[in-house]
Amino acid sequence: MARWADYVITEVKFNEKHTHIDKVKAREDNGETLGSAQEHARQDVVKAISNNTTFVTAFRSNDGKWQKGEDVFVIRISGADYIKTKRDNTAKDNLDNLPEF
């Protein structure tokens, strides 16, 4: 498997109102394998992306293999940073409907 990004986001945790992601579980992309899941605060992901660290989303297929999702980027809307996979300019995080933890 070719390396997709520096890190692969596989799960998300939303805030109490379900409007923003508070944390993600991300795995280091080692090329042939993905590392173990580590929790990261949303703001840490925003900062990492701002420092040129790359992220993508990924899902497990029916055969248990990881399938690449979409590139993750940051958009600032009304002074707030959102982590997104779609450039829809809505004031919410959207990461391909990843599973929640």
Secondary structure, 3 states (H helix, E strand, C coil): CCCCCCEEEEEEEECCCCCCEEEEEEEEECCCCECCCEEEEHHHHHHHHHCCCCEEEEEECCCCCEEEEEEEEEEEECCEEEEECCCCCCCCCECCCCCEC
